[in-house]
């Protein structure tokens, strides 16, 4: 990174990364878990639109949605959120998890430049730590999973908690997201946000800009977007 690009001044002091669909392509494991739950409840086959509607949601909200589609009542959504988490993790362990295009390289570039990085996800901490443990040490300074918050995305709590744990003001951070609930969560927390759409259609907003991929994205470009958005 050029010497004149200073974290917190010219580029963000921290990047707050979403996990599923932004850092890694793990959605197929979540889709498998969701479909398994639908079958368990006799709800038939999930449609692509139903899967896409759950992207970025808290696991509790996903369980509630599948419950409704299956015509099931009286089940504990928190219990089934834990089951979804376990099934998705089983799939990730069995088939592995690929990075999204450019994500691993951009993360390494940011860390080498002294930009702090945190992981902010609806996935539970157990899943996040499973993947982070395979990455270079120090890749993420803070990990906030969906099981660590009372209100998941699109509520601002996950991003506010992450900034608090980093000891940073939200205006000094930049969120990287791929979903509608995720971008809403970040923006509701007051963060500048870069969206890299994956399975949902996202449009620009006051504090949100779109990039088609992290592949080839430079820190200078990110810094310019962050400066444009942080006081919007």
N, C-alpha and C positions, 0 to 999 in steps of 0.2 A: 504494500500500500504506500502511495506517495507520502512523504514525511508531512506534508501540509494537511493531510486528512487525519484529524484528531478525533478519537471516540468521544462522544458527548458534545462535540462542537460541529464537526463537518460530517460525521457519520454517527449513527446511534451509539449510545453507550452500551446498549444491550439489544440483542435480537431475541424475541420471544417466539419460539417455534411451536407451531402445531405439529402433531405427530402423524396421525393417520391421513394419508393423502397429500401431505406437505413435505414431511421429511422422508417417509417411507410409503411404499405401496402395500399397505396392510388391509385395504378395504375388502379384498377377496376373503380374508380370514373372518372379518366381521360379517360379511354377507353369508358365509357358510354357517356361522353361529346363529344368525338371525333366521335363516331358512330352517335350521334344525329346530329352533324353538317353535316356529310356525307349525312344523310337522308334528312336534310333540303335542301341541294343542289341537291338532286336527284341523288346522286352518288351510291346508292345501299348499300350493306352490306360491312363493312370493314372486311378485312381478319386479322387473327392473325399476319401475317408478317407485315402488314401495321401498326397495333397498336405497335408492337415491334420496328418498325423503328422510331417511334415518341418518344420513351422513352428517357428522358433526354433533349430533344430539348426545345428551347424557345417556348412559346405559339405562337409567331408570325410565327416561322418556321413551327410549326405544322399546323397552319391555312393555310399557303401557300401550304403545302404538300397536305392537304385534298382538297384544291381548285383545285390543279392540277389533283388529282385522280378523282374528280367529273366533270372535264371538265368545270369549272366555271372560268370566267375572269371578271376583273373590280371591284372586291370586295376589300374592305379595310382590309388588314390582321390585322392591329392593332385593328380595331373594333372587328373583330371576335376572336382575342386573348382574349379580355376582355369578350366576350360571353362564350368562352370555360372555362375561369376562373370561371365565375358565375355559369355555369352549373355544373362544377366539385364540387364547394363548396356546391351547393344545394344537390348534391348526398352525399357528406361527412356528411353534417348535418343530412340528412335523415337516412343513413344506418350506420354511424359511421366509425371510422378508427382504424384499428388494428396496433399494433407495429410489426415490423419485429422481427424474433427470436433473442433474446438476446439483442436487441437494448436498451430497457428501462433499463435493468440491467446494461449494459455497460456504458450508459450515467450516471447513478446514481453513479457508481463506480468512474468514471472519475471526476465528480464534487466533490465527497467527498474527492478525493485525491488532490484537488486544481488545476486540469487541467481546463482551461477555455474552454468553448464550444460556437460555433457559428453555425448558420443554414444558408446554402448557397444553394438556390434552383432556378430552373426555374419557379416554382410555384410563384404566386404573393403574396405579403405580407399579404393580407387579408386572404388567405387560411392558410398561415403559422401561423398567429396569432390566428386563430380559434382553431388550434390544440394545440399550445403552451399554450394557456390560460387554457387548461385542465390539464396541467402538473404541477409538483411542481415549485413553484416560484424560479426564478434564474436558470432554466435549461439551458437557452441560453442567453448569454451576448449580442450578436449581431445577428440580423436577416437581411439577405439580400435576398430579393425576386427578381424575374425576372423583376418586374416593376420598380426596382430601378437602373437598369443598361441600358446602351445604346446597348451593345452587350452581349447577353446571351451565355450560354454554347453552343458550345465548346470554345468560346472566353475566354481568361484568366480574363477578367474584373471582373466577380463575385467574384473570389477568391482573386484577388489583392485588390479589394475594402474591402472585409471582413478583410483581414490582416491589411490593413490600419486603419480600424475602431477599431481593437483590439490594434493597436499600436505595432504590432509585425512584425518581419521579416518573410518572407515566410518559411525560413529554420527552424524556430522554431515551425512551425505548421505542422499538418498532416491532410490530407483530407480523408474522408470516403465516398465512392461512390459506385454506383451499375450499372452505365450506361457508354456507350462509349463516348457520349458528355461530361458527367460529369468528367470522368477520364482525357479526353483530356483537358478540361478547367483547372483542377487542375494542371496537368503536364505542360501545357503551361504557367502557372503562376509560375512554379518552385517548386511546392510543392511535397513532398513525399506523396504517395497515397496508401491507402489500398482499394482494390476493393472487394466488396461482390456481385458477379454477381447474378442477379435476372431474368430479362427477356431478357437479351442480353448476347452473348458470349463475354467474355473479356479474354485476355491473359496477362501474365506478360510483363513488359516493364522496361526501365532503372530506372524510379522512381516509379514503380508500382509493388505491390505484391498482390496476391489473397489470400483470406481466404474464406472458404465455408460458414461461418456463424459467427455472432458476439457472438453467444451463447458459453459460456465457455472461451471466449478470455480474457486473462489476460493483465494487464497493463505492466507487464514485457515483455510479448511477443510483444506487440505493441511498446514498447520502443526500443526493439532490431531491429524491422523492420524499425522504424523511423530513428534510427542511421545509419542503413545500406543504406537507400535510400536518406537521405537529401543532401548528397554531391555527389551523383552519377552523 
